[in-house]
Amino acid sequence: MTTVIITKWLTWFDKRIYSRRVLLLLNNFSAHEAAIRTLTKNNTLKNTRVEFLSPNCTSVYQPLN
């Protein structure tokens, strides 16, 4: 996963959900954080709120990790 890929995906996802409000939970991977900083600075995400999981808890909440 790279910052470019997640940025494009989040932009696509936000446009796809139209006027619904969505909470997206992500782990605190550096590419995710950089993409969110970029999109937040540009005020790109209109319908999606992103929250990060606490550090070191991904393995608890992701059963296939």
PDB file of N, CA, C and O in Angstrom:
ATOM      1  N   MET A   1       0.843  -1.172   0.000  1.00  0.00           N
ATOM      2  CA  MET A   1       0.000   0.000   0.000  1.00  0.00           C
ATOM      3  C   MET A   1       0.888   1.235   0.000  1.00  0.00           C
ATOM      4  O   MET A   1       1.865   1.316   0.745  1.00  0.00           O
ATOM      5  N   THR A   2       0.538   2.184  -0.838  1.00  0.00           N
ATOM      6  CA  THR A   2       1.266   3.451  -0.882  1.00  0.00           C
ATOM      7  C   THR A   2       0.285   4.596  -0.628  1.00  0.00           C
ATOM      8  O   THR A   2      -0.932   4.417  -0.665  1.00  0.00           O
ATOM      9  N   THR A   3       0.845   5.766  -0.372  1.00  0.00           N
ATOM     10  CA  THR A   3       0.018   6.945  -0.131  1.00  0.00           C
ATOM     11  C   THR A   3      -0.817   7.285  -1.357  1.00  0.00           C
ATOM     12  O   THR A   3      -1.975   7.684  -1.231  1.00  0.00           O
ATOM     13  N   VAL A   4      -0.237   7.129  -2.540  1.00  0.00           N
ATOM     14  CA  VAL A   4      -0.960   7.445  -3.777  1.00  0.00           C
ATOM     15  C   VAL A   4      -2.160   6.523  -3.948  1.00  0.00           C
ATOM     16  O   VAL A   4      -3.251   6.979  -4.293  1.00  0.00           O
ATOM     17  N   ILE A   5      -1.967   5.240  -3.712  1.00  0.00           N
ATOM     18  CA  ILE A   5      -3.061   4.274  -3.877  1.00  0.00           C
ATOM     19  C   ILE A   5      -4.192   4.557  -2.894  1.00  0.00           C
ATOM     20  O   ILE A   5      -5.355   4.603  -3.296  1.00  0.00           O
ATOM     21  N   ILE A   6      -3.878   4.747  -1.628  1.00  0.00           N
ATOM     22  CA  ILE A   6      -4.932   4.971  -0.634  1.00  0.00           C
ATOM     23  C   ILE A   6      -5.622   6.316  -0.846  1.00  0.00           C
ATOM     24  O   ILE A   6      -6.818   6.442  -0.580  1.00  0.00           O
ATOM     25  N   THR A   7      -4.886   7.322  -1.322  1.00  0.00           N
ATOM     26  CA  THR A   7      -5.492   8.617  -1.616  1.00  0.00           C
ATOM     27  C   THR A   7      -6.511   8.490  -2.740  1.00  0.00           C
ATOM     28  O   THR A   7      -7.624   9.005  -2.638  1.00  0.00           O
ATOM     29  N   LYS A   8      -6.128   7.806  -3.808  1.00  0.00           N
ATOM     30  CA  LYS A   8      -7.059   7.602  -4.926  1.00  0.00           C
ATOM     31  C   LYS A   8      -8.270   6.800  -4.477  1.00  0.00           C
ATOM     32  O   LYS A   8      -9.399   7.123  -4.848  1.00  0.00           O
ATOM     33  N   TRP A   9      -8.048   5.757  -3.682  1.00  0.00           N
ATOM     34  CA  TRP A   9      -9.161   4.922  -3.242  1.00  0.00           C
ATOM     35  C   TRP A   9     -10.114   5.700  -2.346  1.00  0.00           C
ATOM     36  O   TRP A   9     -11.330   5.613  -2.514  1.00  0.00           O
ATOM     37  N   LEU A  10      -9.574   6.462  -1.395  1.00  0.00           N
ATOM     38  CA  LEU A  10     -10.429   7.237  -0.494  1.00  0.00           C
ATOM     39  C   LEU A  10     -11.242   8.283  -1.256  1.00  0.00           C
ATOM     40  O   LEU A  10     -12.410   8.510  -0.941  1.00  0.00           O
ATOM     41  N   THR A  11     -10.637   8.911  -2.244  1.00  0.00           N
ATOM     42  CA  THR A  11     -11.354   9.886  -3.062  1.00  0.00           C
ATOM     43  C   THR A  11     -12.483   9.202  -3.824  1.00  0.00           C
ATOM     44  O   THR A  11     -13.604   9.710  -3.866  1.00  0.00           O
ATOM     45  N   TRP A  12     -12.193   8.054  -4.426  1.00  0.00           N
ATOM     46  CA  TRP A  12     -13.211   7.282  -5.142  1.00  0.00           C
ATOM     47  C   TRP A  12     -14.328   6.859  -4.192  1.00  0.00           C
ATOM     48  O   TRP A  12     -15.508   7.001  -4.513  1.00  0.00           O
ATOM     49  N   PHE A  13     -13.956   6.345  -3.032  1.00  0.00           N
ATOM     50  CA  PHE A  13     -14.932   5.870  -2.045  1.00  0.00           C
ATOM     51  C   PHE A  13     -15.840   6.998  -1.587  1.00  0.00           C
ATOM     52  O   PHE A  13     -17.055   6.820  -1.498  1.00  0.00           O
ATOM     53  N   ASP A  14     -15.267   8.153  -1.298  1.00  0.00           N
ATOM     54  CA  ASP A  14     -16.044   9.287  -0.817  1.00  0.00           C
ATOM     55  C   ASP A  14     -17.063   9.740  -1.868  1.00  0.00           C
ATOM     56  O   ASP A  14     -18.196  10.078  -1.527  1.00  0.00           O
ATOM     57  N   LYS A  15     -16.671   9.747  -3.124  1.00  0.00           N
ATOM     58  CA  LYS A  15     -17.604  10.132  -4.190  1.00  0.00           C
ATOM     59  C   LYS A  15     -18.683   9.073  -4.391  1.00  0.00           C
ATOM     60  O   LYS A  15     -19.821   9.404  -4.725  1.00  0.00           O
ATOM     61  N   ARG A  16     -18.343   7.832  -4.195  1.00  0.00           N
ATOM     62  CA  ARG A  16     -19.265   6.721  -4.450  1.00  0.00           C
ATOM     63  C   ARG A  16     -20.404   6.658  -3.432  1.00  0.00           C
ATOM     64  O   ARG A  16     -21.493   6.188  -3.762  1.00  0.00           O
ATOM     65  N   ILE A  17     -20.175   7.118  -2.211  1.00  0.00           N
ATOM     66  CA  ILE A  17     -21.221   7.008  -1.191  1.00  0.00           C
ATOM     67  C   ILE A  17     -22.203   8.170  -1.208  1.00  0.00           C
ATOM     68  O   ILE A  17     -23.148   8.193  -0.420  1.00  0.00           O
ATOM     69  N   TYR A  18     -21.991   9.134  -2.097  1.00  0.00           N
ATOM     70  CA  TYR A  18     -22.902  10.260  -2.310  1.00  0.00           C
ATOM     71  C   TYR A  18     -23.160  11.013  -1.020  1.00  0.00           C
ATOM     72  O   TYR A  18     -22.217  11.488  -0.388  1.00  0.00           O
ATOM     73  N   SER A  19     -24.406  11.131  -0.618  1.00  0.00           N
ATOM     74  CA  SER A  19     -24.752  11.987   0.521  1.00  0.00           C
ATOM     75  C   SER A  19     -24.803  11.250   1.855  1.00  0.00           C
ATOM     76  O   SER A  19     -25.136  11.854   2.874  1.00  0.00           O
ATOM     77  N   ARG A  20     -24.483   9.967   1.870  1.00  0.00           N
ATOM     78  CA  ARG A  20     -24.462   9.232   3.142  1.00  0.00           C
ATOM     79  C   ARG A  20     -23.218   9.611   3.941  1.00  0.00           C
ATOM     80  O   ARG A  20     -22.209  10.029   3.373  1.00  0.00           O
ATOM     81  N   ARG A  21     -23.296   9.465   5.234  1.00  0.00           N
ATOM     82  CA  ARG A  21     -22.144   9.721   6.110  1.00  0.00           C
ATOM     83  C   ARG A  21     -21.567   8.387   6.550  1.00  0.00           C
ATOM     84  O   ARG A  21     -22.301   7.494   6.974  1.00  0.00           O
ATOM     85  N   VAL A  22     -20.244   8.254   6.448  1.00  0.00           N
ATOM     86  CA  VAL A  22     -19.583   6.982   6.734  1.00  0.00           C
ATOM     87  C   VAL A  22     -18.417   7.212   7.684  1.00  0.00           C
ATOM     88  O   VAL A  22     -17.680   8.190   7.564  1.00  0.00           O
ATOM     89  N   LEU A  23     -18.266   6.295   8.628  1.00  0.00           N
ATOM     90  CA  LEU A  23     -17.096   6.273   9.501  1.00  0.00           C
ATOM     91  C   LEU A  23     -16.217   5.124   9.030  1.00  0.00           C
ATOM     92  O   LEU A  23     -16.651   3.973   9.010  1.00  0.00           O
ATOM     93  N   LEU A  24     -14.995   5.431   8.657  1.00  0.00           N
ATOM     94  CA  LEU A  24     -14.047   4.437   8.157  1.00  0.00           C
ATOM     95  C   LEU A  24     -12.945   4.257   9.195  1.00  0.00           C
ATOM     96  O   LEU A  24     -12.264   5.218   9.556  1.00  0.00           O
ATOM     97  N   LEU A  25     -12.770   3.033   9.670  1.00  0.00           N
ATOM     98  CA  LEU A  25     -11.720   2.726  10.649  1.00  0.00           C
ATOM     99  C   LEU A  25     -10.502   2.176   9.919  1.00  0.00           C
ATOM    100  O   LEU A  25     -10.607   1.221   9.150  1.00  0.00           O
ATOM    101  N   LEU A  26      -9.352   2.786  10.164  1.00  0.00           N
ATOM    102  CA  LEU A  26      -8.101   2.352   9.536  1.00  0.00           C
ATOM    103  C   LEU A  26      -7.057   2.119  10.608  1.00  0.00           C
ATOM    104  O   LEU A  26      -7.111   2.705  11.689  1.00  0.00           O
ATOM    105  N   ASN A  27      -6.095   1.244  10.290  1.00  0.00           N
ATOM    106  CA  ASN A  27      -4.975   1.105  11.217  1.00  0.00           C
ATOM    107  C   ASN A  27      -4.034   2.282  11.002  1.00  0.00           C
ATOM    108  O   ASN A  27      -4.156   3.003  10.012  1.00  0.00           O
ATOM    109  N   ASN A  28      -3.109   2.478  11.909  1.00  0.00           N
ATOM    110  CA  ASN A  28      -2.254   3.656  11.861  1.00  0.00           C
ATOM    111  C   ASN A  28      -0.991   3.421  11.021  1.00  0.00           C
ATOM    112  O   ASN A  28       0.117   3.728  11.460  1.00  0.00           O
ATOM    113  N   PHE A  29      -1.163   2.891   9.846  1.00  0.00           N
ATOM    114  CA  PHE A  29      -0.077   2.692   8.890  1.00  0.00           C
ATOM    115  C   PHE A  29       0.326   4.063   8.331  1.00  0.00           C
ATOM    116  O   PHE A  29      -0.534   4.912   8.100  1.00  0.00           O
ATOM    117  N   SER A  30       1.600   4.277   8.117  1.00  0.00           N
ATOM    118  CA  SER A  30       2.095   5.598   7.716  1.00  0.00           C
ATOM    119  C   SER A  30       1.500   6.097   6.403  1.00  0.00           C
ATOM    120  O   SER A  30       1.263   7.296   6.259  1.00  0.00           O
ATOM    121  N   ALA A  31       1.251   5.203   5.439  1.00  0.00           N
ATOM    122  CA  ALA A  31       0.646   5.622   4.167  1.00  0.00           C
ATOM    123  C   ALA A  31      -0.786   6.101   4.383  1.00  0.00           C
ATOM    124  O   ALA A  31      -1.223   7.051   3.735  1.00  0.00           O
ATOM    125  N   HIS A  32      -1.515   5.456   5.283  1.00  0.00           N
ATOM    126  CA  HIS A  32      -2.879   5.880   5.585  1.00  0.00           C
ATOM    127  C   HIS A  32      -2.863   7.273   6.207  1.00  0.00           C
ATOM    128  O   HIS A  32      -3.641   8.143   5.815  1.00  0.00           O
ATOM    129  N   GLU A  33      -1.984   7.478   7.167  1.00  0.00           N
ATOM    130  CA  GLU A  33      -1.912   8.763   7.858  1.00  0.00           C
ATOM    131  C   GLU A  33      -1.527   9.890   6.910  1.00  0.00           C
ATOM    132  O   GLU A  33      -2.087  10.984   6.988  1.00  0.00           O
ATOM    133  N   ALA A  34      -0.573   9.633   6.011  1.00  0.00           N
ATOM    134  CA  ALA A  34      -0.149  10.649   5.050  1.00  0.00           C
ATOM    135  C   ALA A  34      -1.276  10.994   4.080  1.00  0.00           C
ATOM    136  O   ALA A  34      -1.466  12.162   3.740  1.00  0.00           O
ATOM    137  N   ALA A  35      -2.018   9.994   3.637  1.00  0.00           N
ATOM    138  CA  ALA A  35      -3.127  10.230   2.715  1.00  0.00           C
ATOM    139  C   ALA A  35      -4.212  11.059   3.389  1.00  0.00           C
ATOM    140  O   ALA A  35      -4.761  11.976   2.777  1.00  0.00           O
ATOM    141  N   ILE A  36      -4.525  10.751   4.631  1.00  0.00           N
ATOM    142  CA  ILE A  36      -5.562  11.496   5.348  1.00  0.00           C
ATOM    143  C   ILE A  36      -5.126  12.935   5.570  1.00  0.00           C
ATOM    144  O   ILE A  36      -5.934  13.853   5.434  1.00  0.00           O
ATOM    145  N   ARG A  37      -3.857  13.144   5.911  1.00  0.00           N
ATOM    146  CA  ARG A  37      -3.357  14.511   6.070  1.00  0.00           C
ATOM    147  C   ARG A  37      -3.518  15.301   4.778  1.00  0.00           C
ATOM    148  O   ARG A  37      -3.945  16.455   4.804  1.00  0.00           O
ATOM    149  N   THR A  38      -3.180  14.687   3.653  1.00  0.00           N
ATOM    150  CA  THR A  38      -3.295  15.352   2.351  1.00  0.00           C
ATOM    151  C   THR A  38      -4.747  15.666   2.020  1.00  0.00           C
ATOM    152  O   THR A  38      -5.063  16.781   1.606  1.00  0.00           O
ATOM    153  N   LEU A  39      -5.630  14.691   2.199  1.00  0.00           N
ATOM    154  CA  LEU A  39      -7.030  14.889   1.859  1.00  0.00           C
ATOM    155  C   LEU A  39      -7.721  15.865   2.801  1.00  0.00           C
ATOM    156  O   LEU A  39      -8.615  16.600   2.382  1.00  0.00           O
ATOM    157  N   THR A  40      -7.322  15.879   4.053  1.00  0.00           N
ATOM    158  CA  THR A  40      -7.908  16.801   5.017  1.00  0.00           C
ATOM    159  C   THR A  40      -7.459  18.230   4.733  1.00  0.00           C
ATOM    160  O   THR A  40      -8.244  19.173   4.835  1.00  0.00           O
ATOM    161  N   LYS A  41      -6.190  18.375   4.376  1.00  0.00           N
ATOM    162  CA  LYS A  41      -5.653  19.702   4.069  1.00  0.00           C
ATOM    163  C   LYS A  41      -6.368  20.303   2.858  1.00  0.00           C
ATOM    164  O   LYS A  41      -6.623  21.507   2.824  1.00  0.00           O
ATOM    165  N   ASN A  42      -6.688  19.476   1.872  1.00  0.00           N
ATOM    166  CA  ASN A  42      -7.375  19.931   0.667  1.00  0.00           C
ATOM    167  C   ASN A  42      -8.890  19.935   0.824  1.00  0.00           C
ATOM    168  O   ASN A  42      -9.606  20.348  -0.089  1.00  0.00           O
ATOM    169  N   ASN A  43      -9.389  19.478   1.978  1.00  0.00           N
ATOM    170  CA  ASN A  43     -10.824  19.390   2.253  1.00  0.00           C
ATOM    171  C   ASN A  43     -11.542  18.560   1.182  1.00  0.00           C
ATOM    172  O   ASN A  43     -12.607  18.944   0.698  1.00  0.00           O
ATOM    173  N   THR A  44     -10.954  17.435   0.823  1.00  0.00           N
ATOM    174  CA  THR A  44     -11.472  16.584  -0.245  1.00  0.00           C
ATOM    175  C   THR A  44     -12.580  15.664   0.239  1.00  0.00           C
ATOM    176  O   THR A  44     -13.563  15.464  -0.474  1.00  0.00           O
ATOM    177  N   LEU A  45     -12.445  15.106   1.417  1.00  0.00           N
ATOM    178  CA  LEU A  45     -13.441  14.147   1.910  1.00  0.00           C
ATOM    179  C   LEU A  45     -14.655  14.887   2.446  1.00  0.00           C
ATOM    180  O   LEU A  45     -14.557  15.649   3.408  1.00  0.00           O
ATOM    181  N   LYS A  46     -15.789  14.659   1.822  1.00  0.00           N
ATOM    182  CA  LYS A  46     -17.038  15.329   2.219  1.00  0.00           C
ATOM    183  C   LYS A  46     -17.947  14.415   3.029  1.00  0.00           C
ATOM    184  O   LYS A  46     -18.619  14.876   3.952  1.00  0.00           O
ATOM    185  N   ASN A  47     -17.979  13.131   2.701  1.00  0.00           N
ATOM    186  CA  ASN A  47     -18.930  12.204   3.304  1.00  0.00           C
ATOM    187  C   ASN A  47     -18.276  11.156   4.194  1.00  0.00           C
ATOM    188  O   ASN A  47     -18.970  10.355   4.819  1.00  0.00           O
ATOM    189  N   THR A  48     -16.970  11.153   4.255  1.00  0.00           N
ATOM    190  CA  THR A  48     -16.250  10.107   4.974  1.00  0.00           C
ATOM    191  C   THR A  48     -15.481  10.706   6.143  1.00  0.00           C
ATOM    192  O   THR A  48     -14.723  11.663   5.990  1.00  0.00           O
ATOM    193  N   ARG A  49     -15.696  10.120   7.304  1.00  0.00           N
ATOM    194  CA  ARG A  49     -14.902  10.476   8.488  1.00  0.00           C
ATOM    195  C   ARG A  49     -13.970   9.310   8.758  1.00  0.00           C
ATOM    196  O   ARG A  49     -14.414   8.163   8.807  1.00  0.00           O
ATOM    197  N   VAL A  50     -12.698   9.582   8.932  1.00  0.00           N
ATOM    198  CA  VAL A  50     -11.705   8.533   9.145  1.00  0.00           C
ATOM    199  C   VAL A  50     -11.193   8.624  10.575  1.00  0.00           C
ATOM    200  O   VAL A  50     -10.810   9.693  11.050  1.00  0.00           O
ATOM    201  N   GLU A  51     -11.194   7.491  11.242  1.00  0.00           N
ATOM    202  CA  GLU A  51     -10.619   7.366  12.587  1.00  0.00           C
ATOM    203  C   GLU A  51      -9.603   6.234  12.546  1.00  0.00           C
ATOM    204  O   GLU A  51      -9.787   5.240  11.843  1.00  0.00           O
ATOM    205  N   PHE A  52      -8.542   6.399  13.302  1.00  0.00           N
ATOM    206  CA  PHE A  52      -7.488   5.391  13.344  1.00  0.00           C
ATOM    207  C   PHE A  52      -7.638   4.522  14.587  1.00  0.00           C
ATOM    208  O   PHE A  52      -8.007   5.006  15.657  1.00  0.00           O
ATOM    209  N   LEU A  53      -7.348   3.243  14.433  1.00  0.00           N
ATOM    210  CA  LEU A  53      -7.329   2.328  15.568  1.00  0.00           C
ATOM    211  C   LEU A  53      -6.134   2.656  16.455  1.00  0.00           C
ATOM    212  O   LEU A  53      -5.155   3.245  15.998  1.00  0.00           O
ATOM    213  N   SER A  54      -6.219   2.281  17.690  1.00  0.00           N
ATOM    214  CA  SER A  54      -5.105   2.485  18.611  1.00  0.00           C
ATOM    215  C   SER A  54      -3.904   1.655  18.154  1.00  0.00           C
ATOM    216  O   SER A  54      -4.077   0.601  17.543  1.00  0.00           O
ATOM    217  N   PRO A  55      -2.697   2.120  18.445  1.00  0.00           N
ATOM    218  CA  PRO A  55      -1.508   1.352  18.062  1.00  0.00           C
ATOM    219  C   PRO A  55      -1.515  -0.049  18.677  1.00  0.00           C
ATOM    220  O   PRO A  55      -1.965  -0.234  19.808  1.00  0.00           O
ATOM    221  N   ASN A  56      -1.030  -1.002  17.951  1.00  0.00           N
ATOM    222  CA  ASN A  56      -0.861  -2.394  18.383  1.00  0.00           C
ATOM    223  C   ASN A  56      -2.168  -3.143  18.659  1.00  0.00           C
ATOM    224  O   ASN A  56      -2.139  -4.189  19.307  1.00  0.00           O
ATOM    225  N   CYS A  57      -3.285  -2.650  18.197  1.00  0.00           N
ATOM    226  CA  CYS A  57      -4.531  -3.390  18.407  1.00  0.00           C
ATOM    227  C   CYS A  57      -5.067  -3.973  17.102  1.00  0.00           C
ATOM    228  O   CYS A  57      -6.114  -4.620  17.106  1.00  0.00           O
ATOM    229  N   THR A  58      -4.381  -3.760  16.005  1.00  0.00           N
ATOM    230  CA  THR A  58      -4.841  -4.259  14.715  1.00  0.00           C
ATOM    231  C   THR A  58      -4.988  -5.771  14.729  1.00  0.00           C
ATOM    232  O   THR A  58      -5.957  -6.304  14.188  1.00  0.00           O
ATOM    233  N   SER A  59      -4.046  -6.462  15.338  1.00  0.00           N
ATOM    234  CA  SER A  59      -4.113  -7.932  15.358  1.00  0.00           C
ATOM    235  C   SER A  59      -5.310  -8.441  16.158  1.00  0.00           C
ATOM    236  O   SER A  59      -5.771  -9.557  15.921  1.00  0.00           O
ATOM    237  N   VAL A  60      -5.815  -7.657  17.087  1.00  0.00           N
ATOM    238  CA  VAL A  60      -6.979  -8.053  17.869  1.00  0.00           C
ATOM    239  C   VAL A  60      -8.256  -7.898  17.038  1.00  0.00           C
ATOM    240  O   VAL A  60      -9.138  -8.755  17.076  1.00  0.00           O
ATOM    241  N   TYR A  61      -8.344  -6.787  16.281  1.00  0.00           N
ATOM    242  CA  TYR A  61      -9.561  -6.491  15.530  1.00  0.00           C
ATOM    243  C   TYR A  61      -9.568  -7.050  14.118  1.00  0.00           C
ATOM    244  O   TYR A  61     -10.632  -7.128  13.506  1.00  0.00           O
ATOM    245  N   GLN A  62      -8.427  -7.440  13.582  1.00  0.00           N
ATOM    246  CA  GLN A  62      -8.347  -8.060  12.265  1.00  0.00           C
ATOM    247  C   GLN A  62      -8.105  -9.538  12.434  1.00  0.00           C
ATOM    248  O   GLN A  62      -6.976  -9.942  12.711  1.00  0.00           O
ATOM    249  N   PRO A  63      -9.120 -10.356  12.278  1.00  0.00           N
ATOM    250  CA  PRO A  63      -8.961 -11.790  12.538  1.00  0.00           C
ATOM    251  C   PRO A  63      -7.984 -12.487  11.587  1.00  0.00           C
ATOM    252  O   PRO A  63      -7.418 -13.519  11.946  1.00  0.00           O
ATOM    253  N   LEU A  64      -7.779 -11.954  10.403  1.00  0.00           N
ATOM    254  CA  LEU A  64      -6.871 -12.606   9.445  1.00  0.00           C
ATOM    255  C   LEU A  64      -5.468 -12.039   9.508  1.00  0.00           C
ATOM    256  O   LEU A  64      -4.636 -12.413   8.681  1.00  0.00           O
ATOM    257  N   ASN A  65      -5.168 -11.176  10.424  1.00  0.00           N
ATOM    258  CA  ASN A  65      -3.846 -10.575  10.523  1.00  0.00           C
ATOM    259  C   ASN A  65      -2.866 -11.568  11.124  1.00  0.00           C
ATOM    260  O   ASN A  65      -1.689 -11.249  11.292  1.00  0.00           O
TER     261      ASN A  65
END
